[in-house]
C-alpha cells in the first residue's frame, strides 16, 4: 500500500499547527468555551498523529477496506466534522427554543406591566 504523500503529510501537519494556534488564541481571548475548544484540540492532535505516523492511516484504511490511505484520512476527517456539525446543530436548536421562550415571556411580562399601568391611570382618574 502507498504511504501518504509528503505534500499531504506536510498539509496535515501545517493544518494541525494552524488549528492549535487559532484555538489557543480563541480560548485565551474567551471567544469560545473550553469545552468547545477541546474538540478542535483533539482534531488537531489527530492531524498531527496521522501526519507524523502515516502507518496509522495505512492501518485504518486496511481495516475499513479503503484502497488509498489518503482517502481514508479524508473520509475520517469529513465524518468527524459532520458529526461535530450535527451536534452543533442540536445545541443551536436548543438555544433557539430557549431564546423564543424568553422572548415570549418578556412580551407577556411587558403586556402585563402595560395593563397594570393603564389600570393605575384609570384608577387615578376615577378618584380625582
WOBELVEN-V161827 format. One record per backbone hydrogen bond with DSSP energy under -1.0 kcal/mol. CO is the residue of the C=O (numbers start at 1). NH is the residue of the N-H. Records with the same first field share a line. If there is no record, write none. Layout:
BEGIN
CO = NH / NH
END
This chain:
BEGIN
5 = 9
6 = 10
7 = 11
8 = 12
9 = 13
10 = 14
11 = 15
12 = 16
13 = 17
14 = 18
15 = 19
16 = 20
17 = 21
18 = 22
19 = 23
20 = 24
21 = 25
22 = 26
23 = 27
24 = 28
25 = 29
26 = 31
27 = 30
33 = 37
34 = 38
37 = 41
38 = 42
39 = 43
40 = 44
41 = 45
42 = 46
43 = 47
44 = 48
45 = 49
46 = 50
47 = 51
48 = 52
49 = 53
53 = 56
54 = 58
55 = 59
56 = 60
57 = 61
58 = 62
59 = 63
60 = 64
61 = 66
68 = 72
69 = 73
70 = 74
71 = 75
72 = 76
73 = 77
74 = 78
75 = 79
76 = 80
77 = 81
78 = 82
79 = 83
80 = 84
81 = 85
82 = 86
83 = 87
84 = 88
85 = 89
86 = 90
87 = 91
88 = 92
89 = 93
90 = 94
91 = 95
92 = 96
93 = 97
94 = 98
95 = 99
96 = 100
97 = 101
98 = 102
99 = 103
100 = 104
101 = 105
102 = 106
103 = 107
104 = 108
105 = 109
106 = 110
107 = 111
108 = 112
109 = 113
110 = 114
111 = 115
112 = 116
113 = 117
114 = 118
115 = 119
116 = 120
117 = 121
118 = 122
119 = 123
120 = 124
121 = 125
122 = 126
123 = 127
END
